[in-house]
Amino acid sequence: MKQDTGKYYTTVITPKSYAHGLGLKELWQKRYLIWLFVKRDITVQYKQTIFGMGWYFISPLFTMFMYIIVFGRIAGIPTDDVPQPVFYLSGICLWEYFSACLTDVAGTFQKNASLFGKVYFPRLVSPVSVVISRLFRFSLQLGTFIIVYLFFVLKGVHLCPNWYLLLFPVIILIMQGLALGLGLIISSLTTKYRDLVNFFGVFVSLWMYATPIVYPLSYVTNPTLHKIMLLNPMTALIETFKYGAYGAGEFSWSALCYSFICMLVLLVIGIYMFNRKQKYFIDTI
């Protein structure tokens, strides 16, 4: 009887320090896991619900009507001569995608504690899959915006889409990087400091009002305050989309480049902190 002369292993799992990289090579090798997580997240989002994916349409429309009543009718905030439903929906769709990605990525360790404790795989798979899976919901909400947009166009409202709308994929990419990078930083911090979770919720809410969602950037006439708002990397992204979609708002290549640089910095710091924290995650969670 012939016996085996040796054993062969194709993969050896050892602790990684990531001193010479961010672990992106390992993430790429396990890219099939990202697709599995994406399918899981999309299924879970509307499973066992009354309206299913209908909530994706109801949420932005309900928010839009509230903004029209509160900010449009009561507060009387202008919308750069753009129909209020179009103006508010353009900001709502982008912000809801960003905030949802940021919130879900920030809760990566807490939400996947049981899974992380049972089997090894690159932990970055989970937050990356969240950012991708949220695109499904975002595409449906964006479809709602397009329908409302075309409705007003057919009514004869003069909207001026232009070539800057081609920057839309760049806007989404930067937005994903910002949400992923900042979310990883927050996730790494809240693993040890649990009370930061409460601050995070308030921070996201305040951040929305510091972004031109319910008001145009032109409404901020104070020069100092205007410059402070441009320090918000989300400001340039929202304004660029609005400028490309209907010709209102402010566009600046320098502001867009600033958002891109912020994204790169946050992404590198976030991945580095996340990879360092994952080694001790089970001991501190």
N, C-alpha and C positions, 0 to 999 in steps of 0.2 A: 504494500500500500504506500503510495507516494505521499509524502508529507510536505506541507508548505515550508519553504526555506526562509521566509521572512514576511514581514508585514509592511505595507506601503500606505502612507498617508498623503492625501492631497492638500489638506488644510490643517494647520496647527493654530489653535487659539491660545494666545498669550496676552498678558496685560500690555497695553500700549500706552506710552507716555506722550505720543504725538509731539515730541520735541522737534521733529524735523518736518512736520506737516500738520494738516488739519484733518486727516483721515478721509479725505475725499476719494482717494483711490479705492479704499475698502467700500465706501458708499456706492461707488460706481459698480463694483463687482457684485453688489447685492441689490442692483437696481430692480430686479424682478420682485423683491420684497416690497419696494415702494409701490409698484402697481397693485400688489395684493392688498396693501394697506389702503390704497386709494379706493379700490372696489369696496372694501369693508366699510370705510367711512361714508361713502355715498349711500350704501344700503342702509346703514344705521340711522342716517340723518332723517329719513322719511318713513322708516319702518314703524308700524304700530301707531300711526297718526291718523286723525280723522280726514284731513284734507290732503295728506301726503305732500307731494311737491307743490301743491297749491299754496302752501305757506310761503314759499319763496316769492310768489307774486303778491300775496296779501300784505306781507311785512313792509316792503317799500312803498306800496300804495297807501297803506294806513299811515305810515310815517310822513308821507308827502302831504296828505290831507291835514295832519296835525300841524305841520310846518306852515301850510297855507293859512290856516286859521290863526295860529299864534304869532308867527313872524311876518306873514304877509298882510293879514287883515288887522290884527290888534296892534302889533308893533309898527307896522307900516314900513318895513325895511324894503328898499328897492331891489330889483333883480336885474339891473342893467337892461331894461326894456325887453327882457326875455320872458315868455309866459311862465308863470310861477311853477306849474307842474313840471315843465321841462327843466327849469333851473334847479329845482329842489331834487328831482330824480337823478340828475347828472351827478350831484354830490353824494346823494344817499347811496347809490349803487357802489361807487368807488369806496366810500368810507365804510360801509357795512362789510365789504369784502376785506378791507384792510384790518378793521377792528376784530372781525371774526378770526382771521388768520393769527393776529397778534395774541388774542385771548387763548385760542386753542394751543398755540405753540408754547405760550407761557405756562400752561398746565400740563406739559408733556410728562414730566416725572410723576406728578400726582395721579394722572389719569392712567398711566401705563405701569404703575408700580408692580402689580401682580405679574404682568407679562415680563417685565424687565428682570424680575427675581427668579424666573423659571428657565429662561433660555437666552443664549447670547446671540446678538446680531448687532450691527452698527446702530447705535441709538439714534443717530441722525435720520434714520429711515422714517421714524415716526413723525417728527416735525415737518420734514420735507413732504411727506405724503399728505399732511394736513393742508399745506399751502396749495398743493395740486388739486386735491379733492374739492376744496372750496371753490375752485374755478367752475365746477358744475353748477353750483348754486348761483355764482356770480353771472354766469352766462344766461341763466333764466331771468335774473333780475335785469340784466342788460337788455334782454329781449323786451321786457316791459317798458324800459326807457325808450327803445327804438319805436315801439308801437305808439306811445304817447307823442314822441317826436314827429312821426309821420302824420299823426292825426292833426297836429297844428299846422304842418306844412300843407296838407290838403285843404285846410281851412283858409289858406292864403297868408298865414303868418310868415313874415320874411326872416328866415333863419339862414345864416351864412356859413355852412360847413366849408372847410378849406383843407389845404394840403397838410397842415399841421396835425390833422386827425390821423395821419399815417404814423405818428409817434405813439399811438395808443399801445402797441405791444411793448414799447420801451417803458411807458408809464406803468404798465402792469408788472413788468419785470422789476423795476425799481421798487415798486410798492411791495412786491413779494419779498425782495431782499431786506427791506426795512422791517417788515413784520417778522420775518424769520430771524434776523439778527437781534433785534430788540427783544423778541420773544424768548430766544435762547438765553439772553443775559438775565432776563427776569426769572426764567425757569431755574437757572443755576442759583440765583440768589434766594428765591423762595423755598428752595429745598432745605436750606438751613434756617432762614429767617421767615417763619410762617406768617408773621403779621404783615409782611410786605404785600400779601395777597389783597388785603383790604385797601391799602394805598393804591395798588395797581388799578382796581376798579374805578376809583375816583380819578386817577390820572388819565385813563382812557376817555372818560366822560369830558373832562376839562380840555383834553387835547382836541376833541371834536369842535368845541366852541372857539378854539384858537386856530382853527382851519376854516377857510372860506367855504363852508357848506351851506349855511342858512343865510349868508350875506355875501355879496361880491367883494373882492379885494379893493375895488375902487371906492367902496363905502367907508373904508378906513382912510380918512383924510389927514390924520395926524402923521407927519413925516417920521417921527421917532417910532411910533407904534407900527407904522407900515413896515419899517425896516426890521423891527422885532419879529413881525409875522413872517417875513421872508426867511428868518432863521429856522422856521418850521419846515422841514423837508417835504412835508405833505402839501404845503401851500402851492409850490410850483407844479406839483403833479395834478392837483385838482384844477388849477387855473389853466394849465396846458390843455387838459381835456376839454374844458369849457370853451376855450379859445378855438380849438379845432372843430368842436361840434357845432357851435352856433356863432362864432365870431365875436363873442363877448368875453371879457376878462383880460388878463395880462399874460403875455408870454415873454420869457427871457431865457436865452440859451445859457447864460451864466447861472441863473437860478436852477435850471434843470440839471446842469453839471454839478452844482452844489448838492442837490438831492442825491445824485448818483454817487458822489464821493462819500456822503453820509452813509449811504447804503453799504458801500464797500467796507468802510471802517466798522460799522456796527456788525456786519456779517462776519468779518474776520474775528473781532473780539468775541462775538457771541458763540461762534463755533469753538474757539479756543477754550472759553470758560465752560461750555457745555461738555466738551471732551474731558476736561480735567475733573469736572464734578461727577461724571458718570461712573468713575472708578470707585467712588465712595458713596454713591447714591443710596444703595441698599442699607448702608449703615446709618444714614442720617434721616431717611424718610420716615 
